[in-house]
Amino acid sequence: MTGRTPARFTAADYRARMERAVRAAADAGLAGLLVAPGPDLVWLTGYAPPAVTERLTLLVLTPDRDPVLVVPALEAPDAAEAVGAPALTLRDWTDGKDPYAATAALLDTGKRFGVSDNAWALHLLRLQRAVPDSSYASLTEALPMLRAVKDAAELELMAAAGAAADATYEEIRKVPFAGRRESEVGADLADLLRRFGHSQVDFTIVASGPNGANPHHEVGDRVIEHGDMIVLDFGGLKDGYGSDTSRTVHVGEPTDEERRVHDLVREAQEAGFRAVRPGVACQEIDRAARAVIADAGYGEYFIHRTGHGIGVTTHEPPYMIEGEEQPLVPGMCFSVEPGVYLPGRFGVRIEDIVTVTEDGGRRLNDTTREMVMVD
């Protein structure tokens, strides 16, 4: 659950988003969109149900009628207070009634609809029975770029989230590392993210020594030792928009090889960033970063995509990966995060969130990418 989006968005903003979504659905050959609770619903309406329950809540967007939010009667008062509510028609239902029949009345039979990825299978299967010959496509598959291009207000929120993550990194560098468990440093990261305004912490990776060779290690009980390389990767949501940054620090003086690998990843990250400009395919960002690492003989140790989109969730389209030919558009936000992972030894990852500008790219993270020594 992402929580409510900031009050700086108006009912007109949400109405424009819903209209844009309907047009995009039509362009994709869909008769409409069915949006369950989750990030898509928050982005489109500003409404997040107070709790995830088995009761059906569904936003119905079709070109032939105003947006309708089907909502349980006991949650209708909260829905009516959402910023985007004036742009909606609320259709509530009470326990004991059939919400699927009420929803089916809004849909034409024999049509194909887009449905948000996190819709419950229970609800979708019941709706399929209520709407004969209907078929469905996931929103990520059918409309992967729906939320990808951010407007000016969204970019401000993304920049603020990035600045809060940067402030977290500056503070975490001051805490002791050696002799403490990864989980303790991870707790420090979470506390700092909240101190600097995050309402939701999605991940705090603290991968020390050999654990650094696992890109998604997160935190464990390993005691950090002098001489460890440590991958720090952390982020979450601030005012409804995401942060995600990675830096790799070292306890004490690094070896020549550790410095060399860190410098290599830094150069690869810079190459990926320099490749960002409108019209360039997403895969070119991956190719630019990956070529630096491959040319240095470490290609087999770069084992993940170079980046992912970010917005009202911390991972979303577009993806910076070979085969993704989606061109970059001003306002897109995504990570550039190459890494090298040497099994049983150590790993290095450096990550910034980048937004596409009219003539290139702009980093939303500004902390040093040089090797940093910690205690």
C-alpha positions as CSV (number, residue, x, y, z in Angstrom):
1,M,0.0,0.0,0.0
2,T,1.5,3.3,-1.0
3,G,-0.7,5.7,1.1
4,R,-2.3,8.9,0.0
5,T,-0.6,11.2,-2.5
6,P,0.2,14.8,-1.5
7,A,-2.4,17.5,-1.4
8,R,-0.5,19.4,-4.1
9,F,-2.4,17.3,-6.7
10,T,-6.0,18.5,-7.4
11,A,-9.1,16.8,-8.6
12,A,-8.4,18.3,-12.0
13,D,-5.0,16.6,-12.0
14,Y,-6.6,13.2,-11.2
15,R,-9.3,13.8,-13.9
16,A,-6.5,14.5,-16.5
17,R,-4.7,11.3,-15.5
18,M,-7.9,9.2,-15.8
19,E,-8.6,10.7,-19.2
20,R,-5.1,10.0,-20.3
21,A,-5.4,6.4,-19.1
22,V,-8.7,6.0,-21.1
23,R,-7.0,7.3,-24.3
24,A,-4.0,5.0,-23.7
25,A,-6.3,2.0,-23.2
26,A,-8.1,2.8,-26.5
27,D,-4.8,3.1,-28.3
28,A,-3.9,-0.3,-27.0
29,G,-7.1,-1.9,-28.2
30,L,-8.7,-2.1,-24.8
31,A,-12.3,-1.3,-24.0
32,G,-11.4,0.1,-20.6
33,L,-9.4,-0.3,-17.5
34,L,-10.2,-2.0,-14.2
35,V,-8.0,-0.7,-11.3
36,A,-7.8,-2.4,-8.0
37,P,-6.3,-0.9,-4.8
38,G,-2.6,-0.3,-5.1
39,P,-0.3,2.2,-6.8
40,D,-2.3,2.6,-10.0
41,L,-5.4,3.5,-8.0
42,V,-3.5,6.0,-5.8
43,W,-1.9,7.6,-8.9
44,L,-5.2,7.8,-10.8
45,T,-7.5,9.0,-7.9
46,G,-5.5,9.9,-4.8
47,Y,-7.4,7.2,-2.9
48,A,-5.9,4.3,-1.0
49,P,-8.4,2.1,0.9
50,P,-7.7,2.1,4.7
51,A,-6.9,-1.6,4.6
52,V,-6.7,-4.4,2.1
53,T,-9.7,-6.7,2.6
54,E,-11.6,-9.3,0.6
55,R,-14.2,-6.7,-0.3
56,L,-14.2,-5.6,-3.9
57,T,-12.9,-2.0,-4.6
58,L,-12.5,-1.3,-8.3
59,L,-12.1,1.8,-10.4
60,V,-13.8,1.4,-13.8
61,L,-12.5,3.6,-16.7
62,T,-14.3,3.3,-20.0
63,P,-14.6,5.9,-22.8
64,D,-18.4,6.0,-22.7
65,R,-19.0,7.1,-19.1
66,D,-17.5,9.1,-16.3
67,P,-15.1,7.2,-14.1
68,V,-16.8,5.0,-11.5
69,L,-15.3,3.7,-8.3
70,V,-17.1,0.6,-7.0
71,V,-16.4,0.6,-3.2
72,P,-17.8,-1.1,-0.1
73,A,-20.3,1.1,1.6
74,L,-18.3,1.0,4.9
75,E,-15.3,2.6,3.1
76,A,-17.3,5.0,0.9
77,P,-16.8,7.9,3.3
78,D,-13.0,7.6,3.1
79,A,-13.3,7.3,-0.7
80,A,-15.4,10.5,-0.8
81,E,-12.6,12.4,1.0
82,A,-9.9,11.5,-1.6
83,V,-8.6,14.5,-3.5
84,G,-9.7,12.9,-6.8
85,A,-13.2,12.1,-5.6
86,P,-14.9,15.0,-7.4
87,A,-13.7,13.5,-10.7
88,L,-15.4,10.2,-9.8
89,T,-18.8,8.6,-9.4
90,L,-18.9,6.5,-6.3
91,R,-21.0,3.3,-6.5
92,D,-21.1,1.6,-3.1
93,W,-22.3,-1.8,-2.2
94,T,-23.3,-3.4,1.1
95,D,-22.4,-6.7,2.5
96,G,-24.7,-9.4,1.2
97,K,-25.1,-7.7,-2.2
98,D,-23.2,-8.8,-5.3
99,P,-20.5,-6.3,-6.3
100,Y,-19.6,-8.2,-9.4
101,A,-23.1,-7.8,-10.9
102,A,-22.9,-4.1,-10.1
103,T,-19.5,-3.9,-11.8
104,A,-20.6,-6.0,-14.8
105,A,-23.4,-3.5,-15.5
106,L,-20.7,-1.0,-16.3
107,L,-18.9,-3.2,-18.8
108,D,-19.7,-4.4,-22.3
109,T,-19.7,-8.2,-22.9
110,G,-17.2,-9.7,-25.3
111,K,-14.6,-7.0,-24.7
112,R,-11.0,-6.9,-23.6
113,F,-10.0,-4.8,-20.5
114,G,-6.8,-3.9,-18.9
115,V,-6.6,-4.8,-15.2
116,S,-4.1,-3.7,-12.6
117,D,-1.4,-6.2,-11.8
118,N,-2.3,-6.5,-8.1
119,A,-6.0,-7.3,-8.6
120,W,-7.0,-10.3,-6.6
121,A,-7.5,-13.5,-8.6
122,L,-10.7,-14.0,-6.5
123,H,-12.2,-10.7,-7.9
124,L,-11.0,-11.2,-11.5
125,L,-12.4,-14.7,-11.7
126,R,-15.8,-13.7,-10.3
127,L,-15.9,-10.7,-12.7
128,Q,-15.1,-13.0,-15.7
129,R,-18.1,-15.1,-14.8
130,A,-20.3,-12.0,-14.5
131,V,-19.2,-10.5,-17.8
132,P,-19.5,-13.2,-20.5
133,D,-16.8,-13.6,-23.1
134,S,-14.6,-10.9,-21.5
135,S,-10.8,-11.1,-21.5
136,Y,-8.1,-9.2,-19.6
137,A,-4.6,-8.0,-20.0
138,S,-2.3,-6.8,-17.2
139,L,-1.7,-3.0,-17.1
140,T,2.1,-3.5,-17.0
141,E,1.8,-5.6,-20.2
142,A,-0.7,-3.5,-22.0
143,L,0.2,0.0,-20.8
144,P,3.8,-0.2,-19.4
145,M,4.4,3.6,-19.8
146,L,1.1,4.8,-18.2
147,R,2.9,6.3,-15.1
148,A,6.4,6.5,-16.6
149,V,6.5,10.2,-17.7
150,K,6.3,12.5,-14.7
151,D,4.9,16.0,-14.7
152,A,6.6,19.0,-13.1
153,A,5.0,18.5,-9.7
154,E,5.9,14.8,-9.7
155,L,9.5,15.6,-10.6
156,E,9.6,17.9,-7.6
157,L,8.5,15.1,-5.3
158,M,11.0,12.7,-6.9
159,A,13.8,15.2,-6.4
160,A,12.8,15.7,-2.7
161,A,12.8,11.9,-2.2
162,G,16.2,11.7,-3.7
163,A,17.5,14.5,-1.5
164,A,16.2,12.7,1.6
165,A,18.0,9.5,0.5
166,D,21.2,11.5,0.0
167,A,20.8,13.0,3.5
168,T,20.4,9.5,4.8
169,Y,23.7,8.4,3.2
170,E,25.6,11.4,4.6
171,E,24.5,10.4,8.1
172,I,25.0,6.7,7.8
173,R,28.6,7.3,6.9
174,K,29.1,8.7,10.4
175,V,27.9,5.6,12.3
176,P,30.2,2.8,13.4
177,F,30.2,-0.3,11.1
178,A,32.9,-2.6,12.3
179,G,31.8,-5.0,15.1
180,R,28.1,-4.4,14.4
181,R,25.6,-6.7,12.6
182,E,24.3,-5.8,9.2
183,S,20.8,-5.8,10.7
184,E,21.8,-3.0,13.1
185,V,23.1,-0.8,10.3
186,G,20.0,-1.6,8.3
187,A,17.9,-0.4,11.2
188,D,19.9,2.8,11.3
189,L,19.2,3.3,7.6
190,A,15.5,2.8,8.1
191,D,15.4,5.3,11.0
192,L,17.3,7.9,9.0
193,L,15.0,7.5,6.0
194,R,12.0,8.2,8.3
195,R,13.8,11.1,10.0
196,F,14.3,12.7,6.6
197,G,10.6,12.4,5.7
198,H,10.0,8.9,4.3
199,S,6.6,7.4,5.3
200,Q,7.5,4.0,3.9
201,V,10.9,2.1,3.9
202,D,10.9,-0.5,1.1
203,F,14.4,-1.9,1.5
204,T,17.7,-1.4,3.4
205,I,20.4,-3.6,1.9
206,V,23.6,-3.8,4.0
207,A,25.7,-6.5,2.2
208,S,29.1,-6.8,3.8
209,G,32.2,-8.7,2.7
210,P,31.2,-11.9,0.8
211,N,27.5,-11.0,1.2
212,G,28.1,-8.1,-1.2
213,A,28.3,-10.6,-4.0
214,N,24.5,-11.2,-3.6
215,P,22.7,-8.1,-5.1
216,H,19.6,-8.6,-3.0
217,H,21.1,-9.8,0.2
218,E,19.4,-7.0,2.2
219,V,20.5,-7.5,5.9
220,G,21.6,-10.5,8.0
221,D,23.3,-11.4,11.2
222,R,26.8,-11.2,9.9
223,V,29.1,-9.1,12.0
224,I,30.8,-6.5,9.9
225,E,34.6,-6.7,10.0
226,H,37.5,-4.4,9.4
227,G,38.5,-4.8,5.7
228,D,34.9,-5.4,4.5
229,M,33.5,-3.8,1.4
230,I,29.8,-3.0,2.1
231,V,27.1,-2.5,-0.5
232,L,24.4,-0.1,0.9
233,D,21.2,0.1,-1.1
234,F,18.1,1.7,0.4
235,G,14.9,3.6,-0.4
236,G,11.2,3.9,0.0
237,L,8.4,6.5,-0.4
238,K,8.4,10.1,0.7
239,D,5.2,12.0,0.1
240,G,4.0,9.2,-2.2
241,Y,7.1,9.1,-4.5
242,G,10.1,6.8,-4.4
243,S,13.8,7.0,-3.6
244,D,16.4,4.4,-4.4
245,T,20.2,4.8,-4.1
246,S,23.2,2.6,-3.7
247,R,26.8,3.4,-2.6
248,T,29.6,1.0,-1.7
249,V,31.7,1.9,1.3
250,H,34.8,0.2,2.9
251,V,35.7,-0.4,6.5
252,G,39.3,0.9,6.6
253,E,41.7,1.0,3.7
254,P,40.7,-1.0,0.6
255,T,43.0,-3.2,-1.4
256,D,44.2,-2.2,-4.8
257,E,41.8,-4.7,-6.4
258,E,38.9,-3.4,-4.4
259,R,39.7,0.2,-5.5
260,R,40.1,-0.9,-9.1
261,V,36.7,-2.7,-9.1
262,H,35.0,0.3,-7.4
263,D,36.5,2.7,-9.9
264,L,35.3,0.4,-12.7
265,V,31.7,0.4,-11.5
266,R,31.9,4.2,-11.0
267,E,33.0,4.6,-14.7
268,A,30.3,2.3,-15.8
269,Q,27.7,4.2,-13.9
270,E,28.9,7.5,-15.4
271,A,28.8,5.9,-18.9
272,G,25.2,4.8,-18.4
273,F,24.3,8.3,-17.2
274,R,26.0,10.0,-20.1
275,A,24.0,7.8,-22.5
276,V,20.7,9.3,-21.2
277,R,18.9,11.6,-23.7
278,P,15.4,11.8,-25.3
279,G,14.8,9.3,-28.1
280,V,17.5,6.8,-27.0
281,A,16.2,3.3,-26.5
282,C,16.3,2.1,-22.9
283,Q,18.6,-0.8,-23.8
284,E,21.3,1.7,-24.8
285,I,21.7,2.7,-21.2
286,D,22.3,-0.9,-20.3
287,R,24.7,-1.3,-23.2
288,A,26.7,1.8,-22.3
289,A,27.2,0.7,-18.7
290,R,27.7,-3.0,-19.5
291,A,30.4,-2.3,-22.1
292,V,32.7,-0.6,-19.6
293,I,32.5,-3.6,-17.3
294,A,32.8,-6.2,-20.1
295,D,35.8,-4.4,-21.6
296,A,37.6,-4.6,-18.3
297,G,37.1,-8.4,-18.1
298,Y,34.3,-8.4,-15.5
299,G,31.3,-8.8,-17.8
300,E,30.3,-12.2,-16.3
301,Y,30.1,-10.6,-12.8
302,F,27.5,-7.9,-13.8
303,I,24.4,-10.1,-13.3
304,H,21.4,-7.8,-13.4
305,R,19.8,-5.1,-15.6
306,T,21.3,-1.6,-15.4
307,G,18.1,0.1,-14.1
308,H,14.4,0.2,-13.5
309,G,11.7,2.9,-13.5
310,I,10.6,4.6,-10.3
311,G,7.7,6.7,-9.2
312,V,4.8,5.9,-6.9
313,T,6.5,2.5,-6.5
314,T,10.2,2.0,-6.2
315,H,10.3,-0.5,-9.1
316,E,8.2,-0.1,-12.2
317,P,8.6,0.3,-16.0
318,P,10.7,1.3,-18.0
319,Y,13.6,-1.1,-17.5
320,M,17.2,-0.4,-18.7
321,I,17.9,-3.8,-20.1
322,E,18.9,-5.4,-23.5
323,G,15.9,-5.9,-25.7
324,E,13.9,-2.9,-24.3
325,E,13.5,-0.6,-27.3
326,Q,11.2,1.9,-25.6
327,P,12.6,5.3,-26.3
328,L,13.4,7.7,-23.5
329,V,11.0,10.6,-23.0
330,P,11.6,13.8,-20.9
331,G,10.1,13.2,-17.5
332,M,10.9,9.5,-17.2
333,C,12.7,8.6,-14.0
334,F,14.8,5.5,-13.6
335,S,17.8,4.1,-11.8
336,V,21.3,3.7,-13.3
337,E,22.9,1.0,-11.1
338,P,25.6,-1.2,-12.6
339,G,27.5,-3.6,-10.3
340,V,30.2,-6.2,-10.1
341,Y,29.8,-9.2,-7.9
342,L,32.7,-11.5,-7.1
343,P,31.3,-14.7,-5.5
344,G,32.7,-15.4,-2.0
345,R,34.6,-12.1,-1.9
346,F,32.8,-8.8,-2.3
347,G,30.5,-6.7,-4.5
348,V,30.2,-3.1,-5.7
349,R,27.1,-1.2,-6.8
350,I,26.6,2.5,-7.4
351,E,23.1,3.8,-8.2
352,D,21.5,7.1,-8.9
353,I,18.0,7.9,-9.9
354,V,18.0,9.9,-13.2
355,T,15.3,11.8,-14.9
356,V,15.3,12.5,-18.7
357,T,15.5,16.2,-19.6
358,E,14.9,17.9,-22.9
359,D,18.6,17.5,-23.9
360,G,20.0,14.8,-21.7
361,G,19.6,13.6,-18.1
362,R,19.7,14.9,-14.6
363,R,20.7,13.0,-11.5
364,L,18.4,13.1,-8.5
365,N,21.2,11.8,-6.2
366,D,24.2,13.9,-5.6
367,T,26.3,12.2,-3.0
368,T,29.9,11.3,-3.8
369,R,30.4,8.3,-6.0
370,E,34.1,8.0,-4.9
371,M,35.3,5.3,-2.6
372,V,34.3,6.2,1.0
373,M,36.0,4.7,4.1
374,V,34.0,4.2,7.2
375,D,34.9,3.0,10.7
